[in-house]
Amino acid sequence: MAIDQTGDHFMNTFHQGRSLKSAIRLALAFCALIMLSSVPTFAQATKGNIRGTVADPNGQVIAGATVTAKNQNTGVESSTVTTGDGLFVIPELIPGQYTVTVESTAGFSKKAVTDVSVGIGAATNLPIVLAVGSPTEVVTVTSSGEELTIQRDESQIAATFDTRKIQDLPSNAAAGGLDTIALMAPGVIANNSGGVNTNGSGLSVNGNRARSNNFQIDGSDNNDLSVAGPANFIDNQDAVQEYQVITNNFSAQYGRNQGAVINIVTKSGTNDFHGSLFWFHRDRKNFDSLDNIEKASGQTDPNPSLFNVFGGTVGGPVYLPHFGEGGPTYISGKDRMFFFFSYQGVRNPSSSTFRSTSLGILNSEFPRLTSTFPGNAVISDIANFSTFAIPGASVNSTILGTPIPTAFNLAP
């Protein structure tokens, strides 16, 4: 009996130990998930806010009024109440168009302002005047967008480009990288010799080096820690919601570099299904003309180069199946859950002609060249890694050039 009791006690202790270890592992995994999910929010700015005052027709402030901002694409709402001074702030709003509704129980009619724009890291100033009337009456006005013309609450200098500008402006070619659009901001010039990664163009801002810029995507760091510049390249125009270049007087949440801050916010799904398809085609041989060097060399047509960029996007609400008895057969994600998918492919079959004023070496002469100068590192590089060593490459013998002096001719 003692042996059985001891065995039962051992088994109970063993199972309790396993349960405790499983609980500890689950708690650690949950803490790690929370930490990882909150990392991108530190010291980043991918959202904006709406602030302002609520007053009556005589200019007297109205306290206790309910102010609600509703995203016109997703239906997500954020609300607040005006202070004793009639002030309100609705923070953490994703960039887009909003409808701002103000309600008061003090004998004023309800007012709704549509098409209020919110940008990246921007504070939209929206003063609202309520009309005297019944709370059941609704006065609807459309915002003119002038509230974004002057930023009274920020000293930073920035240029923001919305979806339409990104897609329509001719500054960024298909699959050519989005950073070329930053060249439209004051104080930004191209710098492609800075020895850094470039997403279309290197950027020198206010005289700083190309290494001095800070790149972010959706609030996450996008800096290449080895050679500087962006780590991930974004050139799909249809996938970007807003592009912002901050050139001076950064807000407190930014740091790291003294050049520019490049913010890219990607699109998200909405309450409606939307999508796009695109295909950009370029045919250099049939649609381009010869340049001066090609004309001088005797070419009759440009080198063949077919450049095709194709892809699409799709986004909308998420619908999930509903399990169990009763209720709807599916769960609608409208106003709650959304998805967005984008794809872009690039195909560029082409042929190139390399020209040089140096001597041309036939592939058949490589063995004799290496045997004549054994162990010579320069000769070895020429025979293995030069342009003439490319498989399939051949010296153009149809165009007369400068005769090779006898001193450099390897022929006996």
Disulfide bonds with the S-S distance in Angstrom:
none
